[in-house]
Amino acid sequence: QKITNAVKKEDFKKYNVDSLISYYFFESLTYYLESLEYLYRAYDKNTDADKLKAQITYLKSSKASENERLKSTKQIIDSASLEIQADVNDDSKILSDEAKVNYQKSLPFAFKATESGYQLFVVSKGLVTEIKGSGNLLGALLKNANEIKGAATVIPLIPDYVKTVGSTTKLIFNGAKTK
């Protein structure tokens, strides 16, 4: 309930979405992109970091459908994650003091991306529980029509996204110790 009540309908405007499931997925994506942006800056890839920042703007304010915004963002996240993983794993790369600050700035965003991902899981599970436990299936489906629509868009993307964010975030935090 706390997670569900934390977001109001007007908050959906932040990402131009219609459901709580979509809201938390977009929230997680945004935090993750912000984390990657700072990591790109830490590795002196400012042009690519600017592209990630532009993708955040697109994710939040584009009039394109949720599906279109998610599809383009997923492609960017997949390639950016692989590139950052390679940079973090490359022990020959020494970070300047300014780069270390950018690396540190990425950490809270990586954590928030994971936290929003957890909230997405809780909301998704709650939706399934509510529909299964309803004595009036049709009523429950109609009541949750926007959530079901959001789930249909988001759920196919979740497994790969969770795997990518999980492995990259773990690497980012482990790399923070040595970098």
Secondary structure by P-SEA (a helix, b strand, c coil): cccccccccccccccccccaaaaaaaaaaaaaaaaaaaaaaaacaaaaaaaaaaaaaaaccccccaaaaaaaaaaaaaaaaaaaaaaaacccccccaaaaaaaaaaaaaaaaaaaaaaaaaaaaaaaaaaaaacccaaaaaaaaaaaaaaaaacccccaaaaaaaaaaaaaaaaaaaac
